[in-house]
Amino acid sequence: MKLVDKITGGVGVLLVLFALIYYTIQNIWGTLNWITLILGVLGIVYYLFTYYRNREKEISKRSLQYGSNVIVQIIVVLAIIGLLSFISTRQHLRSDWTKNKLFSLADQTEKMLSGLDKEVKAIAFYRASEQRSAQDLLDEYKFRSDNFLYEFVDPDEQPQIARSYNITQYNTVVLEAGIKRETITELSEINITNALVKVTRDQDKVIYFLTGHGERSITEEGPEGFKRAAEAIKNENHLVKDLNLVRRIGQSQGIPDSCTVLVIASPKTNFFPTELDSVRSYVDEGGKLLVLLDPDWPAEMGSFLENYKVTIGQDMVVDASGMGRLFGAGPGMPLVTNYDQSISITKNFNVMTFYPYTSSVTPMTEKDGYTVKELLKTGPNSWAEKDYKQQRQVELNEGRDLAGPITIACLIEKTIGDNKLSLVVFGDSDFAKNGFFQNQGNADLFLNTINYLAEEEDMISIRPKEVDDRRVTLTQADVKTIFYLVVIAIPLLVIITGVVFYIKRGK
């Protein structure tokens, strides 16, 4: 065989290896890969052809057929490798087997990415040795949206780019969409998603909390305040502000035009008629209102909400099932697992929520064009106690108390011209106060309600999961057993098996 034939075969093998290795580096099967793969296969085929042609007189027909089969098998294997490489660049299969899907993006993030209609680029300023963990998370985002792109920049190798983005520390990520830019100094799913919302949202939504009637304060840090709820709303990338209507009405003003959602959280004193008139005017023009009451609600609120076809009970809901005791709650704190699955606020919502001190919220029979949906109900072993103020021990009195299940939250909607008004009424505000906000699904339900009213339904979901402590505890005996099994027994078994096969083959 000529030297050129041997060189052709060797070059062919090198070209095939180059095509495959280059693909593993770039993760893209492109024109260069195809060209080098085809040339490599042709070189190998030419070498084999000349080899068998030169030895045609020395080999039998059977050997020639065997050699031909080998050639065909090599070609088929290479073709399969190329085909699999081509398919893998376009098809992906991922599976997260952890209990809480810790390595999967939250529903909130996936909804955001599925609706991403503009290109967003992430520039990650990481040293080359620290990029792997960040790349894993960014790959999850890129996998779910073609409009999400990212690149890594090593600040040590490209300091001019870092200076142009005002980067002052390593492990910083910048998200860009058009002229908008957000900087993340602590990489996490929630931070990336929040930044993604900021750079893609056209206008900030403003959530106003009414004040002046003893409502819960969004700045109070104690257990009765709403500071945690307000901070959670801010984390959803909304603005949060106080609103004193008396002052604005005194200046011949009503609800601000910037108001996206108005929240009335547990008022204790009476309203001026002009205040409720202003609120009603805002709602009837397509406004969004969230009302959180407690059993001792002002009478004017009951009359006001009757205009929207719900009745707030002068009662307190009691849950005698005993389920709440498993979580340190008494009968005055109903546990809810029954949600309306047709409403996006509570669709696929399978988390328990607690309501420490709640009244019933009942839809009226006559709706007058309003759509009233019961968001959530207590269990069958509950009732709405009318005499909760007079009795030390409550009991279900048939004919007077309302037997369960009891509705304690409703969604009211109506389309008026081109506008659609929306109200959500809860018979309880305690579930969203600082002391109970993080209990089970309370925070998620509150935020889902805010986002629904703010027409940000892509943000409605269960938030990112917590990591469970699922460590394995081994005794000293367990450690020794694993040591002898893995370090001694299995390797010894492999050696013995190899020796036996060698001896038998020698015979």
N, C-alpha and C positions, 0 to 999 in steps of 0.2 A: 504494500500500500504506500502510495506517495505521501510525502510529508505534508503537502498542501491539503490532502484529504483529512489527515489527522488534525491539522490546525482548524479546518472547517468544522469538524465535529466538536472540538474543544470550545471554539468560539460560539457555536450554537448553544452548548450547555450554559456558557457564561451569560449569553443574551437572555435565555429563559430565566435563569436565576436573577438577573438584573431586573427583568420585568416584574417578577414576584416581589423582590425585596423593595423595589421602588414604590410599589403599591402599598406595602405595609408601612412605609415611611410617610407617604403623601395621603394615604387613605382615599385616593381617587384613581380609578382605572381610566386612563385617558388614551389619547392617540399614540403617545410615545410607548406606552405599555403594549398596545396592540402591535405596533411596528416591531419592537424588539422581540416580542413573543413569537410572532410569525417568522421573522428572520431566524430566530433561534431554532424553532421547530424545523424549518427548511434545512438549516445546517446539519441538524442531527439526522434528519431523513437522508440527506445526501451522503453523510458519512456511512450510515448503515447500508445504504444502497451500494456504494462502492466497495464496502467491506465484503458484503456477500457476493458481489459480482466477481471480485478477485479470488474468492475462495470457492467459486462455483464447482470447480473440478474436484475439490477436496472433501466436499460434504455430500451427504446423501440427500435424496429427495425429502426424506422425513425430517432431516435436520434443517433443510431449507424452509420447509413449511413451518417448523417450530420457530425459526428465526423470523419469518414473515409475521407470525402471530405476535412475537415479541415487539416487532416494529409497530404493528397495529395497536397493541396494548399501550405502548408508550404514547402514541399519538392520541389515543382515546383518553388516557390519564391526563395528558397535558391539556386537551380540549375541555375536560371536566373541570380542571383547576381554573382555567381561564373563564369558563362559564360561571362557576361559583363566585369567582372574584368579581365578575361583572354584575351578577345578581346582588351580591352583598352590598355593593355601593348604592343600591336603590331600594333594598328591602331590609328592614330592621325588626328584630324580635327581642323584646326585653321582658323580664319577669322579676318582680320584687317579692321574695318569699318571706320577708320579715313580717311579724305579726301586725304591726301598725303601719306597714308600708313606709318605713322610715326613709327609704332611698327612692321614693316616688314623689313627684311634686303634688302639692295639695290641690284639691278640686278648684279652689279659688284661683290658683296660678294657671291651671290647665284651661279654665274658662277664659281667663285673660288672654292667654296665648292663642286659643282657637279663634278669638275675635280680633287678633292683632292685624290691622289693615294698613299699617305703615311700617317702613323699615326702621328698626332700632339696632344700633351697633353698640356693643360693649367693648371697651378698651380696658384690659386688665393689666395693671402695672405690677408685675411679679418678677422676682428673680427666677432665672431658668430652673433652679433646683427646687422651687416652691410652687411650681405651676400645676402640678398634677391634681391636687385636691380641688383647686378652683376649676380646672378644666372639666372634671367630672360633673360638677353642678351646672356649669355653663352648657355642657353637652346636652343635659336634660332639657334646657330651654330651647336650644337649637333644634333638637330632635322633634319638638312639637310645633315649631313654627318656622317656615322658610324666611319670614321677615325678621327673625332674630339672628343677628350675626355677632361674632366676637373675634377678637385677636389679642394676643399677648405681646406686651412690650416690656423688655427688661430695662429698667431705669438706668442701670449701670452701663449698658451697651448703647442705649439711645437716650441720653439725658436731654437732648433738645426737644424730643417729643414730650417727655415728662414735664419739662418747664412750660411748654405751651399749654398744658392742661393744669398747671399750678399744683402738681403733685408734690407733696411734702413728706410722704411716708410710703414705705413698701406696702404691698397687698391692698392697693386701692383700685377700685373699679369705677369707670366713668361710663354712664349710659347716655347716648346721644340719639335724638330723633329730630331732624330738622335743626332749628335754632335752639331747641331746648336741651339742657344738659343737667344730669344729676350725678353726684359723687357719692360713692359708698366706701366707707373705710372699714366696715366690718361685714365680710361676705357671708350672707345667709339667704335662704329662699325668701323669707318675708321682706328683707331689705331690697333684694333685687326686684321683687314683684311690686313693692311700693314705689320704687324708682321708675319702674316700667309704666305704672299708672300715671305718675307725674309727668313724664316726658311725652306721653301720648294723649293726655287729656287736654281738650281744647279750652276748658274753663273750670276753675275751682268751684266746688259745691260748698255752700255755707249752711251749716246747721245751727239754728238759733234756739236757745233755751229761754223760755219765758221766766221772768223774775217779778218780784213785788208782791207775791201772795204766799210766801213761806215755802216756795218750791225748793227742791233739793239743789244744792249749789254744785256747779261744775268745778269749783276751785277748792272745795272742802275735802281734806285728806282723811277725815275720820270715817268710821264705818257707815255713817248715815249719808255721806256725801256722794256726789256723782263724778268725782275727779277721774276715777279709773275708766268710767264709761266715756267721758270726754276725751281722755287720752287715747282710748281705743278707736274712737271716731277719727281722731287726727292721724292715727296710724293707717287708717283707710284712705288717707290723703284728702280728707275734707277739712274745711275750716270750721271752728266751733266758736260761737259768740253768745254773750248774754243779750237779752232784749227786755227792756222795761217799756211796756206799751203806754203807761200813763204819761211818761215824759214825751214820747213821740206824738201822742194824741194832743198833748198840750201845745205842741209845735205844729199842729194840723198835719200830722203825718201818721201813717198806719204801719202795717207790716212792710219791712224794707223790700225793694224790688229784688235784692240779691238773695232773699231767703229761698233756699231750696227745700228745707224741711223745718217746720216749727215744732218744738217739743214742749209739752206742758207736763212737768214731772212732779206729781203729788202736791198740788196746791192745797194750802191749809185755810186760807181766808177767802172772803167773798171777792168777786170781780166787780168792777164798774161796768154798767151796761155798755158803755162805749167800747170797752176793751173786747168784750165778746162779740160785739157787732163788727169790730175790725177783724177779729179772727174769722168770723163767719164769712165776711166779704172776701177775705183772702182764700179761704177754702173753696167757696162757690165759684171763684174765678179759675179753678184748677190747681189750687194749692195742695200741699202735702202736710198732714198733721199727725203727730204721734202724741197720744194722751195716755199717761201713766197715772192711775188713781190708786187710792187705798180705801178701805171701808169707811173712813170718816171724810168722805169727799164733800166739797161745798155743794150746796143745793143747786146753784146756778149751772154747774157743770152737768148735772143730770138733765136739766131742761135743755141745755145747749146740745147735748149729744142725742136727745130724743129727736131733734131735727134731722139727724142722720140715721134714724131708724134702729137705734140700739138703746136698751134700758140698762142702767147701772143699778144693781141690786143694793138695797140698804141691808146688807148682810155680810157675813164672813164665811168663806168656804172652809169646810172641815173635812179632813181625810182620815177615816177610821180604819184604813186598810193595814196600817202598821208598816208599810213599805218605807216611809220616811225615817223610821227609827233606825233602819240599817245605816243611815247616813247622819244620825244624830239629830233628826228633825222630829217634832211632835205632830199631833193631828192638825194643828193650826198652820202647818206648812205643807200644802198639797204637793205631791210629786206627780209630774205629768209625763206621759209617754205617748199620748194619743194626739197626733197632729194631722192637719188637713194636707194630704199629699198632692192636692191639685194646685196649691199655691206655691210659688217659687220660694217664698220666705221659709216654708217648712217642708218643702219637697225633699225627700230622701233624708229628712232630719230624724235620726234615730237615737238621739242623745237625750237623757233625762234632764228636766229642768224643774226648779223649785220656786215656789211662790209663798214667801213667809206670812203674808197678811193680805189676802185678796178678796175682792168682791166678785160677784157673778156679773157677766156681761152677756145680755140676752138679746138676740135679734127680734125686732118687732114682726108681727104677722104681716102688716101692710108695709110694703117696701117703697111704693111711689117712685119706681124707676131706679132705686138704689140697689146695688148688688152687695149683699151682706154675707160674708163667709166666716164661719167659725174656725179660727186659727188653731185653737187647742182646747182640750177638755180634760178635766180631772177623771179619776177612775170611778167605777160603779159604786164603790163603798164610801163615796163622799156625798156631802150635801151642803146647801147654802143655809147657814144658821141665821135666823132672823133675830133671836133674842141673845146674841152673843155678849151684849153689854150688861144684861140683867142677871145672867146665870153664871155661876162659877164652874159648873159642869154642863157642857152642852150635849144635847141628844137630838136625834131626828124626830121631829114632831110632824106626823103626816097631816097634810091639809094646810100646814103653815109654812114649814120649811120646804125648800126645793130639793128633791132627791137627785142624786147624781146619775150619770156623769154631768158635770157642770162646765159650761163654757166660760172661760175667764179672759178671752181675747178674741176680738173680731176685726176683720178687714172690711171697710166700707168704701165702695167706689161708684162713681157715676160719670158718664161722659156728657159734657155740656158743650155743644158746638165742637170746636176744635180742641177743647181742653178736657182733661180727665182729672177729677178731684179724687184724692185718696186719703183715708183716715185709718189709722190702726189704734184701737182702744184696748188697753190692758186694765184689768181690775186691780192690778198690783204694780207698785213701783219698786218695792224692796228687792226684787230679783235682780235689778240692775244697779243697786247701790254698791258702794265699795266693799261692804262686808260680805256680800253674796255674789258679786259679779263674776268671780272665777269658779263658782260652784258648777260642776258638770257642764251643761250646755247653755247656761244663762247668758254668758258673753256672746256666744255665737248667735243665739236667737235675737238678742238686742241688736247686734251689728247687722244681721240679715234684714231686720226690719228697717233700720236706717237706710241701708243700701237699696232696698226695694223702693222705699219712698223717694229716695234721691235718684231713682231710675238708673241705678248702677247694678243691675241684676247679674252682671258678669262677676261681681265681687261677692255674691251670695254663696256661701259654702261653709264647710267646717274648716277652721284654720289649721295651719301646719301642726303635725302630730308631736306629742311629747315622747321622749325616749324612755321606755320602760327599763327598769333594773331587772334584767333577766340573767344575772350571773349564775354560773354553775359552781356549786360548793363541793369540793372533793375532800374526802378524808385521807389520812396518810395511807390507808390500805388501798384506796382508789388510785392514788398517785403511783404506788408501787405496782399495782396490777397493770396500769396503762404502760408503765415503763417496761415491764417484762414482756408485755404483749407486742408493743411497737418496736422497741429497741432490740429485743432478743428473739422472741418467738417467730415473728413474721420474717425477718431477714434469714434466720436459721432454716426456716421452712423453704424459702426460695433457694438457698444454697443446696440443701439436701435434694430438692427436686431436680436442680441442674445436674448434680452428680449422678443421680439415678439415670437420667436421660442420656448423659454422656457414656456411662457404662453400657447401657443397652445398645446405644448406637455403635459403640466399639465392637460389640459382639456380632 
